[in-house]
Amino acid sequence: MAQTHTVYLGLGSNLGDRQSNLAEAIQRLREYVRIEELSSVYETEPWGYAEQPAFLNMVIKGQTGLPPQDLLRFLKDIEEKMGRRQVNAVRYGPRPIDIDILFYDDVVLDEGRLQVPHPRVEERAFVLVPLADLAPGLVHPQLGQTVAELLATVDRSGVHRVESGLLAGFARDVQEERPRIAVSLNRVGVTGLHRVIRLLDNGRGQLFYAELDLFVDLRPEQKGAHMSRFSETVEELLDEMAAQEAPDIETLAERIARQIVAEQGAARSEVHIRAQFPLMRHAPISGKATQEIYTLIGIAAANERKSARLVGVEAEGMTACPCAQDMARAHARERLLSSGFNDAQVETALDVVPVATHNQRGRGTLLVTAYPGVRAESLVQIVEASMSSETYDLLKRPDEFFIVNRAHSNPKFVEDVVRDMLGYLVDMYPDLPDDSFVSARQTNFETIHKHDVFAERAGTVGEIRAEMAGGPFKPGPLSLSAWISQMLNGE
């Protein structure tokens, strides 16, 4: 890892939109400076040349890998791009932006245009006041005095803190005002937030490309949510995770949900994460290895007291239509009988040779309450096994025959797929508590129709088990949102 150096930079502006100039300079600095802290903003009287507007000044602390001379060139380039001109300029005169290297580690340099620490820093209250916000104990490597000690020796009467800092003109927090119609909203937030996340995969940290949806419940007295805070929460947690062993996807979703509750002051938050993950598969006959991509799903909801988590997958396969196959079988039976075959011969032939039908590419989604031992790989197996056949990216001719033959020997309606998912899940995880939530969903993309077909069942594992055992049907099974409310509000 490249060595970095601690730098303190002084920023000043007294031309144009001063707050915007400071903000733009900070943004441009991020290319080569990792900014760690910002001082308050101070309005100061001009220094050295009085006939000019008042300045806004501040100091930033950061880390950079640039050596001092390269850093100076970088800063001058920013000044020039922001409109500062050195030709015929008045010394200490007005400027849209001024960026000075105040300190660079404890280095002492005097190389013509570059002097570190910055000369006369000990005389300038407009530098020492904001610098003291960040590092009152920083020792001047030449003078041997701290910033606080130097500040005590200068007149700071011309330096006034700007209460709103860089947000001058934006102090009004509209989101915290009362709405015209005081009605609560179920879910407010951001969707389609794309990030690279780090999860634990077979004991190793792996990177996954993910899409996140983040929501809060909005109280009736709150006008709006702080949308920018959603992204800030994600960024902070992802930075924190970079130095830790990565959690599973549902744990990540839970941590984000809890953080959102704390930062938004929300009654409840909900987080959905969808990440692409690979599994190595082998074609059924040729054994050719291929990397298949599946979708890993993590959902979490939280309030101040409790949280609920779900894990799931999305996988693709194919289904063969039983209805069309039954009609094709009846037609084939008539043709065979008319050709002289007897009933026994016809039935034997039709049982041995799969009958043609139309087929569909299907996409199945299975969600279940996070529980020890429930693994994404196993959920993928359940979804694929519930269809007429799994599919592969790479198939040789014998593999293609095997897949087509198996699918047509195992025709299924979209409803069959959902029921099989539920049945396989209950069989594979007999220890799942009855209050666990499960959702099975299947969409088949039709080949001979203009529409697609869909089926879904959601509810508790206890409800599913009871129905499978012949128990009474209860209309209106529990939805995901109702289950989340039940889990968060229950004792």
C-alpha positions in Angstrom: 0.0 0.0 0.0 1.4 3.4 -1.0 2.4 5.6 1.9 0.1 8.5 2.7 0.9 11.8 4.4 -1.2 14.0 6.7 -1.9 17.4 5.3 -3.6 20.5 6.5 -4.9 22.8 3.7 -6.2 26.3 4.1 -9.1 27.4 1.8 -10.3 30.9 1.1 -12.7 32.7 -1.2 -14.0 36.2 -1.6 -15.2 36.4 -5.2 -18.5 35.1 -6.6 -20.5 32.5 -4.6 -18.1 32.0 -1.8 -19.8 28.9 -0.2 -20.1 27.2 -3.6 -16.4 28.0 -4.4 -15.3 26.3 -1.1 -17.6 23.3 -1.8 -16.3 22.9 -5.3 -12.7 23.1 -4.2 -13.3 20.4 -1.6 -14.8 18.2 -4.3 -11.9 18.7 -6.6 -9.4 18.0 -3.9 -10.9 14.5 -3.4 -9.1 13.3 -6.6 -5.8 13.1 -4.7 -6.7 13.9 -1.1 -8.8 11.7 1.2 -10.5 14.3 3.3 -10.9 13.3 6.9 -12.1 16.5 8.7 -13.5 19.9 7.8 -13.3 22.9 10.1 -16.1 25.4 10.5 -16.3 28.2 8.0 -15.3 31.7 9.1 -15.9 35.1 7.5 -12.7 37.2 7.9 -11.6 40.6 7.1 -9.1 40.9 4.2 -5.4 40.5 5.2 -2.6 42.3 3.4 -4.8 44.2 1.0 -7.8 45.9 2.5 -9.7 47.2 -0.6 -11.5 43.9 -1.3 -14.6 41.9 -0.1 -14.5 39.8 3.1 -13.2 36.2 2.8 -14.7 32.9 3.8 -11.9 30.7 5.2 -11.7 27.1 6.4 -9.2 24.3 6.9 -9.3 20.7 5.9 -7.4 17.7 7.2 -6.6 14.9 4.8 -4.4 12.1 3.6 -2.5 12.2 0.3 0.0 10.1 -1.6 1.4 13.1 -3.5 4.8 14.5 -2.6 4.8 18.2 -1.6 5.8 19.6 -5.0 3.2 17.5 -6.8 0.6 18.4 -4.3 1.4 22.1 -4.9 1.0 21.7 -8.6 -2.3 19.9 -8.1 -3.6 22.8 -5.9 -2.5 25.5 -8.4 -4.3 23.5 -11.1 -7.5 23.6 -9.1 -7.2 27.3 -8.5 -6.6 28.0 -12.2 -9.6 25.8 -13.3 -11.8 27.7 -10.8 -10.9 31.0 -12.3 -7.9 32.3 -10.3 -5.5 34.2 -12.5 -1.9 35.0 -11.4 -1.0 37.5 -14.2 -1.3 41.1 -13.1 -3.0 39.9 -9.9 -2.8 42.0 -6.8 -0.7 40.3 -4.1 -3.1 39.0 -1.4 -5.9 40.4 -3.6 -9.4 39.0 -4.3 -9.8 35.5 -5.7 -12.5 32.9 -6.2 -10.4 30.3 -4.5 -7.0 30.1 -2.7 -5.7 26.8 -1.4 -2.5 26.7 0.7 -0.5 23.8 2.1 -0.3 24.7 5.8 1.4 21.6 7.1 2.6 18.4 5.5 3.4 15.8 8.2 6.1 17.5 10.2 8.1 18.3 7.1 10.0 21.6 6.8 10.7 22.7 3.2 11.9 25.9 1.6 12.0 25.4 -2.2 11.2 28.7 -3.8 7.4 28.8 -4.4 6.9 26.0 -1.9 7.4 26.6 1.8 6.2 24.2 4.4 4.9 25.0 7.0 3.2 27.9 5.3 5.0 31.1 6.0 3.4 33.5 8.5 0.8 30.9 9.5 1.6 32.0 13.1 0.4 35.6 12.3 -2.9 34.8 10.6 -5.9 34.5 12.7 -8.0 33.5 9.7 -5.8 30.4 9.4 -5.2 29.6 13.1 -8.9 29.8 14.1 -10.2 27.1 11.7 -7.0 25.1 12.2 -7.7 25.1 16.0 -11.1 23.5 15.2 -9.2 20.4 13.9 -5.8 20.2 15.6 -5.3 22.6 18.6 -2.5 20.4 19.8 -0.6 20.3 16.4 2.9 21.4 17.0 4.6 23.8 14.5 7.8 21.9 13.6 9.9 25.1 13.5 8.4 27.2 16.3 7.8 24.3 18.7 4.4 25.7 19.7 1.0 24.2 19.4 -1.7 25.8 17.2 -3.7 26.7 20.4 -0.6 28.5 21.8 -0.1 30.4 18.5 -3.8 31.3 18.4 -3.5 32.9 21.9 -1.0 35.4 20.6 -3.0 36.9 17.7 -6.0 39.2 17.4 -9.0 37.1 16.3 -11.6 39.9 16.5 -11.9 40.0 12.7 -12.8 36.3 12.4 -16.4 35.3 12.7 -17.9 31.8 12.5 -20.5 31.4 9.8 -23.3 29.4 11.6 -24.5 27.6 8.5 -21.0 26.9 7.1 -21.0 25.5 3.6 -24.8 25.2 3.8 -25.5 29.0 3.9 -28.9 29.5 2.3 -29.8 25.8 2.9 -30.4 25.9 6.6 -34.1 25.2 6.3 -34.8 21.5 6.8 -37.9 21.1 4.7 -38.1 17.4 5.5 -38.7 18.1 9.2 -41.6 20.4 8.5 -45.2 19.3 8.9 -47.0 18.1 5.8 -50.2 19.8 4.6 -52.1 16.5 5.0 -50.9 14.6 8.1 -51.1 11.0 6.8 -48.4 8.4 7.4 -46.8 6.6 4.5 -46.0 2.9 4.5 -42.7 3.0 2.6 -40.6 6.0 1.5 -37.0 5.7 0.3 -34.7 5.0 -2.5 -34.6 2.2 -5.0 -32.1 0.9 -7.5 -29.0 1.9 -5.5 -26.1 0.0 -7.1 -23.1 -0.9 -5.0 -20.3 -3.6 -4.8 -20.7 -5.4 -1.5 -18.4 -7.9 0.3 -19.9 -11.1 1.6 -18.5 -14.2 3.2 -18.4 -17.0 0.6 -17.1 -20.4 1.7 -15.0 -18.8 4.4 -13.5 -16.1 2.1 -14.6 -12.5 1.5 -16.0 -12.1 -2.0 -17.2 -9.1 -3.9 -20.7 -9.1 -5.3 -22.5 -6.5 -7.5 -25.7 -5.6 -5.8 -28.8 -3.5 -6.1 -30.4 -2.1 -2.9 -33.8 -0.7 -2.1 -34.1 1.2 1.2 -37.3 2.3 2.8 -38.7 3.9 6.0 -42.2 4.3 7.4 -43.0 8.0 7.4 -44.8 9.4 10.4 -47.9 11.5 9.7 -46.2 14.7 11.1 -43.0 14.3 9.0 -43.1 15.9 5.5 -40.3 13.8 4.0 -37.4 11.4 4.5 -33.8 12.5 4.3 -33.0 10.7 1.0 -29.3 11.5 1.0 -28.9 9.7 4.3 -29.8 6.4 2.8 -26.8 6.5 0.6 -24.6 7.8 3.4 -25.6 4.9 5.6 -24.8 2.4 3.0 -21.4 3.9 2.2 -20.5 4.1 5.9 -21.4 0.5 6.5 -19.6 -0.7 3.4 -16.4 1.2 4.5 -16.7 -0.4 7.9 -17.2 -3.9 6.4 -14.0 -3.5 4.3 -12.0 -4.0 7.4 -14.1 -6.8 8.9 -15.1 -10.4 8.1 -18.0 -9.9 5.7 -21.5 -11.0 6.9 -24.1 -12.9 4.9 -26.5 -10.8 2.8 -29.4 -10.9 5.3 -27.1 -9.7 8.1 -25.9 -6.8 5.9 -29.5 -5.9 5.2 -30.3 -6.0 8.9 -27.4 -3.8 9.8 -28.4 -1.2 7.2 -32.0 -1.3 8.4 -31.0 -0.7 12.0 -28.7 2.1 11.1 -31.5 3.8 9.0 -33.9 3.6 11.9 -31.3 5.4 14.1 -30.3 8.0 11.6 -33.8 8.8 10.1 -35.7 8.7 13.4 -38.1 6.3 11.7 -40.6 4.0 13.3 -39.5 1.2 11.0 -37.1 0.6 8.1 -37.0 -2.1 5.4 -34.0 -3.0 3.2 -33.9 -5.3 0.2 -30.6 -6.4 -1.4 -30.3 -8.4 -4.6 -26.8 -9.6 -5.5 -25.5 -11.7 -8.4 -23.5 -14.8 -7.3 -21.9 -17.6 -9.2 -22.2 -21.4 -8.7 -20.1 -23.9 -10.7 -22.3 -26.4 -12.5 -21.6 -29.4 -14.8 -23.6 -30.3 -17.9 -25.6 -33.5 -17.2 -23.9 -35.7 -19.9 -20.7 -34.1 -21.1 -19.8 -32.9 -17.7 -18.6 -29.6 -19.1 -18.1 -27.1 -16.3 -19.9 -23.8 -16.5 -20.4 -20.9 -14.2 -24.0 -20.2 -13.7 -25.2 -16.8 -12.2 -28.0 -16.7 -9.7 -29.6 -13.9 -7.7 -29.0 -13.8 -3.9 -31.7 -11.9 -2.0 -31.5 -10.5 1.5 -34.4 -8.6 3.2 -34.4 -7.1 6.6 -36.8 -4.9 8.6 -36.1 -3.2 11.9 -37.5 -0.9 14.5 -35.9 0.4 17.6 -36.5 -2.9 19.4 -36.5 -5.8 17.0 -35.5 -6.9 13.5 -36.6 -9.6 11.1 -34.5 -11.1 8.3 -35.1 -13.2 5.2 -32.8 -14.9 2.7 -33.7 -16.0 -0.7 -32.6 -16.8 -4.3 -33.8 -16.3 -7.8 -33.0 -19.0 -10.4 -34.1 -19.9 -13.9 -35.1 -23.2 -15.5 -37.7 -24.5 -17.9 -41.1 -26.0 -17.8 -43.1 -28.1 -20.2 -46.8 -27.5 -20.5 -48.9 -30.5 -19.3 -52.1 -29.3 -21.0 -50.7 -29.1 -24.5 -48.8 -32.4 -23.9 -52.1 -34.1 -22.9 -53.7 -32.9 -26.2 -50.7 -34.1 -28.2 -50.9 -37.4 -26.4 -54.5 -37.9 -27.2 -53.9 -37.0 -30.8 -51.0 -39.4 -31.0 -53.1 -42.2 -29.5 -55.7 -41.8 -32.2 -53.1 -41.8 -34.9 -51.4 -44.9 -33.6 -54.7 -46.8 -33.1 -55.8 -45.9 -36.7 -52.4 -47.2 -37.9 -53.2 -50.7 -36.6 -51.6 -50.6 -33.1 -53.6 -52.1 -30.3 -54.4 -50.3 -27.0 -51.6 -52.0 -25.0 -49.0 -51.2 -27.7 -50.2 -47.5 -27.9 -50.0 -47.0 -24.1 -46.6 -48.6 -23.9 -45.3 -46.4 -26.7 -46.7 -43.2 -25.2 -45.3 -44.1 -21.7 -41.8 -44.8 -23.1 -41.5 -41.8 -25.5 -42.1 -38.3 -24.2 -44.8 -36.5 -26.1 -44.2 -33.1 -27.6 -45.5 -29.9 -26.0 -44.6 -26.3 -25.9 -42.2 -25.2 -23.1 -41.3 -22.0 -21.3 -38.2 -20.5 -19.7 -39.2 -20.0 -16.1 -37.9 -17.8 -13.2 -38.5 -18.9 -9.7 -38.0 -17.0 -6.5 -37.9 -18.5 -3.0 -37.7 -16.5 0.2 -37.5 -17.8 3.8 -36.8 -16.5 7.2 -33.1 -16.6 7.9 -32.4 -19.7 10.0 -29.2 -21.5 10.9 -28.3 -24.0 8.1 -30.5 -22.4 5.4 -28.0 -21.8 2.6 -28.4 -20.1 -0.8 -27.0 -23.1 -2.7 -29.7 -25.3 -1.2 -32.4 -22.9 -2.1 -31.2 -22.8 -5.7 -31.4 -26.6 -5.8 -35.0 -26.4 -4.5 -36.0 -23.8 -7.1 -34.4 -25.7 -10.0 -35.7 -29.1 -8.9 -39.3 -27.6 -8.8 -39.3 -26.9 -12.5 -39.5 -29.5 -15.4 -35.7 -29.2 -15.7 -32.8 -26.9 -14.9 -31.0 -25.1 -17.7 -27.3 -24.3 -18.4 -25.4 -21.7 -20.3 -23.1 -24.4 -21.9 -24.5 -27.6 -23.3 -23.2 -30.1 -25.8 -25.7 -32.0 -28.1 -26.1 -35.0 -25.7 -26.7 -32.5 -22.9 -29.4 -30.7 -24.9 -31.2 -34.0 -25.6 -31.0 -34.9 -21.9 -32.6 -31.6 -20.8 -35.3 -31.6 -23.4 -36.2 -35.3 -22.7 -36.2 -34.7 -18.9 -38.4 -31.6 -19.2 -41.0 -33.3 -21.5 -41.0 -36.3 -19.1 -41.7 -34.0 -16.2 -44.4 -31.5 -17.4 -45.5 -28.9 -14.9 -47.9 -26.0 -14.7 -46.7 -22.8 -13.1 -48.8 -23.6 -10.1 -47.0 -27.0 -9.8 -43.7 -25.3 -9.5 -44.7 -23.1 -6.6 -46.3 -26.0 -4.7 -43.1 -28.1 -5.3 -40.9 -25.3 -4.0 -42.9 -25.2 -0.8 -43.0 -29.0 -0.4 -39.2 -29.4 -1.0 -38.5 -26.6 1.5 -40.5 -28.1 4.3 -38.9 -31.5 3.6 -35.3 -30.1 3.5 -35.7 -28.0 6.6 -37.9 -29.9 9.1 -36.6 -27.8 11.9 -37.9 -24.5 10.5 -40.1 -22.9 13.2 -43.8 -22.6 12.4 -43.7 -18.8 12.6 -41.0 -18.6 9.9 -42.1 -16.9 6.7 -41.8 -18.4 3.3 -42.6 -17.0 -0.2 -42.5 -19.0 -3.4 -43.0 -17.3 -6.7 -42.8 -18.5 -10.3 -43.0 -16.6 -13.6 -43.1 -18.6 -16.9 -42.2 -16.7 -20.1 -44.6 -18.2 -22.6 -43.5 -19.2 -26.1 -46.8 -19.5 -27.9 -48.7 -16.8 -26.1 -48.2 -13.0 -25.9 -48.5 -13.1 -22.1 -46.6 -14.7 -19.3 -48.0 -16.8 -16.5 -47.5 -16.4 -12.8 -48.1 -18.1 -9.5 -47.2 -17.3 -5.9 -47.8 -18.4 -2.3 -46.7 -16.7 0.8 -47.3 -17.4 4.4 -45.8 -19.0 7.5 -44.2 -22.4 7.5 -46.8 -23.5 10.0 -49.6 -22.6 7.6 -48.0 -24.5 4.8 -47.4 -27.6 6.9 -51.0 -27.6 8.1 -52.4 -27.4 4.6 -50.0 -30.2 3.4 -51.2 -32.4 6.2 -54.8 -31.9 5.1 -55.8 -29.1 7.5 -58.5 -26.6 6.7 -57.8 -23.9 4.1 -57.6 -20.4 5.6 -58.3 -17.7 3.0 -56.0 -14.7 2.8 -52.6 -16.2 3.8 -50.1 -13.9 5.5 -48.2 -11.5 3.3 -44.6 -10.5 3.7 -45.5 -7.0 4.9 -48.0 -8.4 7.4 -45.5 -10.9 8.7 -42.8 -8.2 9.2 -45.3 -6.1 11.1 -46.2 -9.1 13.2 -42.6 -9.9 14.0 -41.6 -6.3 14.8 -44.7 -5.4 16.9 -45.1 -8.7 18.7 -43.8 -9.2 22.2 
